[in-house]
Amino acid sequence: MYCHIFVKQQNLHTNKNNKMRLAILVIGLQDSGKTSTIKHLISLYNGRSLKVMRAGWKDIFLNSIFKSLRVHFYCIPASPSETDMELTTRFAEWTWLPETLVIAEQAGGRHYTSTINFLTANGYHILRYDILATSGTSDWERFNTGNMTAKLGGRANQIVADIKGFLRINGII
C-alpha cells in the first residue's frame, strides 16, 4: 500500500482554532498522472465528467445511495511546483482556509517543502499518495492506455476509503 499518513503528535488533527483539517496530497513526477487521479476521483464519486481541471471547489459523494454524505473540498490539481504558486501565495488574501484540500504536488519539486510546511503549520492531517515512477501492477505505478481506467479507479477507491477511515477514526461518522 502506498498511502502514507502524517499526523502531528501534539495538537492531533487540529489547528490553532481547534478545527479539523484534512489534505489529500497526490505526489508524483511531472506527467505521472496526478491530475488524472484527481479528475477520476471526482468523476467516479460525483458523476461529473470534467474536461479541464481547474483549481476551485469540488465535492465527492462518500456513499452513492446517501448523497447528502459528501466531502466538499478545495482542489488544486496543478502542482504548486509546476505552476510556481506556493500555497502561502494562493491563500494569502483568504481570511480562512478550507477544511479539506485535494492537492497535486510534484515529487521533489521546487515548492514541495513549502507545501508540506504550509499544511503542517496550518494543522492539516495529510493523507499522502505517491505515484511511483515505475510501471507495474500496483494502482500507484504509472498507467498506460490498457490499464488506465482500472488504476485510476483503484486510486480513487483507496482515497475515498482512507477519507472514510479518517472520518470514522475521528468520530465524525
C-alpha positions as CSV (number, residue, x, y, z in Angstrom):
1,M,0.0,0.0,0.0
2,Y,1.4,3.4,-0.9
3,C,-0.7,5.7,1.3
4,H,1.4,7.5,3.9
5,I,-0.4,9.2,6.8
6,F,1.3,12.1,8.6
7,V,-0.1,13.3,11.9
8,K,1.4,15.9,14.1
9,Q,1.8,14.4,17.6
10,Q,0.8,17.4,19.6
11,N,-2.5,19.1,18.8
12,L,-3.6,16.0,17.0
13,H,-5.8,16.6,13.9
14,T,-6.5,20.2,14.8
15,N,-5.2,23.7,14.1
16,K,-4.9,26.7,16.5
17,N,-8.6,27.3,16.2
18,N,-9.4,23.7,17.1
19,K,-10.8,23.0,13.6
20,M,-10.2,19.7,11.9
21,R,-8.5,19.9,8.6
22,L,-7.6,17.3,6.0
23,A,-5.3,17.4,3.0
24,I,-5.3,14.7,0.3
25,L,-1.8,15.0,-1.3
26,V,-1.1,13.2,-4.6
27,I,2.6,13.2,-5.2
28,G,4.4,12.3,-8.4
29,L,6.8,13.3,-11.1
30,Q,5.7,15.7,-13.9
31,D,3.2,14.0,-16.2
32,S,2.8,11.0,-13.8
33,G,-1.0,11.1,-13.6
34,K,-1.5,13.3,-10.5
35,T,-4.2,15.4,-12.2
36,S,-5.7,12.4,-13.9
37,T,-6.0,10.8,-10.5
38,I,-7.9,13.8,-9.0
39,K,-10.0,14.1,-12.1
40,H,-11.0,10.5,-12.0
41,L,-11.8,10.7,-8.2
42,I,-14.3,13.5,-9.0
43,S,-15.7,11.7,-12.0
44,L,-16.2,8.4,-10.2
45,Y,-17.5,9.8,-6.9
46,N,-19.5,12.7,-8.2
47,G,-20.6,11.5,-11.6
48,R,-19.3,14.7,-13.2
49,S,-17.1,14.3,-16.2
50,L,-14.6,17.1,-16.2
51,K,-12.8,18.0,-19.5
52,V,-10.5,20.5,-17.9
53,M,-9.3,20.5,-14.2
54,R,-9.1,23.9,-12.6
55,A,-8.4,25.0,-9.1
56,G,-11.7,25.5,-7.2
57,W,-14.4,24.0,-5.0
58,K,-15.4,20.4,-5.8
59,D,-17.2,17.7,-4.0
60,I,-17.5,13.9,-3.9
61,F,-20.2,11.6,-2.5
62,L,-18.9,9.1,0.1
63,N,-22.0,7.0,-0.5
64,S,-23.7,6.7,-3.8
65,I,-27.1,6.0,-2.2
66,F,-27.0,8.6,0.6
67,K,-25.9,11.6,-1.4
68,S,-26.0,14.1,1.4
69,L,-22.9,12.4,2.8
70,R,-20.2,14.2,0.8
71,V,-16.9,15.9,1.1
72,H,-16.7,19.4,-0.1
73,F,-13.1,20.4,-0.8
74,Y,-10.8,23.0,-2.5
75,C,-9.0,21.3,-5.3
76,I,-5.5,22.3,-6.6
77,P,-5.0,19.9,-9.5
78,A,-1.9,21.6,-10.9
79,S,1.1,21.2,-8.6
80,P,2.3,24.3,-6.8
81,S,5.8,23.4,-8.0
82,E,4.7,23.1,-11.6
83,T,2.7,26.4,-11.6
84,D,5.2,28.2,-9.4
85,M,2.5,29.3,-7.0
86,E,3.1,28.3,-3.4
87,L,0.1,27.7,-1.1
88,T,1.0,30.7,1.0
89,T,0.6,32.8,-2.1
90,R,-2.5,31.1,-3.2
91,F,-4.3,31.6,0.1
92,A,-2.6,34.9,1.1
93,E,-5.7,37.0,0.7
94,W,-8.2,34.5,2.1
95,T,-9.5,35.2,5.6
96,W,-9.9,31.5,6.3
97,L,-8.6,28.2,5.0
98,P,-10.6,25.3,3.5
99,E,-11.1,22.4,5.9
100,T,-10.3,20.0,3.2
101,L,-7.8,20.3,0.3
102,V,-7.0,18.0,-2.6
103,I,-3.6,18.8,-4.0
104,A,-1.3,17.5,-6.7
105,E,2.4,18.1,-5.9
106,Q,5.5,17.3,-7.9
107,A,7.9,14.9,-6.2
108,G,11.0,16.8,-5.2
109,G,9.5,19.9,-6.9
110,R,10.7,23.4,-6.1
111,H,7.7,24.1,-3.8
112,Y,7.3,20.6,-2.4
113,T,8.9,21.5,1.0
114,S,6.8,24.7,1.3
115,T,3.6,22.7,0.5
116,I,4.3,20.3,3.3
117,N,5.3,23.1,5.7
118,F,2.1,25.1,4.9
119,L,-0.1,22.1,5.5
120,T,1.7,21.1,8.7
121,A,1.8,24.7,10.1
122,N,-2.0,25.1,9.4
123,G,-3.0,21.9,11.2
124,Y,-3.8,19.7,8.2
125,H,-3.9,16.0,8.7
126,I,-2.2,14.7,5.5
127,L,-3.2,11.7,3.5
128,R,-0.3,11.3,1.1
129,Y,-0.4,9.1,-2.1
130,D,2.8,8.6,-4.1
131,I,2.6,7.8,-7.7
132,L,5.7,5.7,-8.4
133,A,7.9,6.2,-11.5
134,T,7.8,2.5,-12.3
135,S,5.4,0.6,-14.5
136,G,3.8,-2.4,-12.8
137,T,0.6,-3.9,-11.5
138,S,0.2,-1.6,-8.5
139,D,-2.5,1.1,-8.8
140,W,0.1,3.6,-7.7
141,E,2.5,2.8,-10.5
142,R,2.4,4.6,-13.9
143,F,-0.5,3.6,-16.1
144,N,-0.8,3.0,-19.8
145,T,-3.8,3.1,-22.1
146,G,-4.6,-0.5,-21.4
147,N,-4.8,-0.2,-17.6
148,M,-5.5,3.5,-17.1
149,T,-9.2,3.1,-16.1
150,A,-8.5,0.3,-13.7
151,K,-5.6,2.0,-12.0
152,L,-7.3,5.4,-11.7
153,G,-10.4,3.6,-10.3
154,G,-8.3,1.8,-7.7
155,R,-6.6,5.0,-6.7
156,A,-9.9,6.8,-6.3
157,N,-11.4,3.9,-4.3
158,Q,-8.4,3.9,-2.0
159,I,-8.5,7.7,-1.4
160,V,-12.3,7.5,-0.6
161,A,-11.7,4.5,1.7
162,D,-9.0,6.4,3.5
163,I,-11.2,9.6,3.8
164,K,-13.9,7.4,5.3
165,G,-11.4,5.8,7.7
166,F,-10.2,9.2,8.8
167,L,-13.7,10.4,9.5
168,R,-14.6,7.2,11.3
169,I,-11.4,7.2,13.5
170,N,-12.1,10.8,14.5
171,G,-15.7,10.1,15.4
172,I,-17.2,12.2,12.6
173,I,-19.2,9.3,11.0
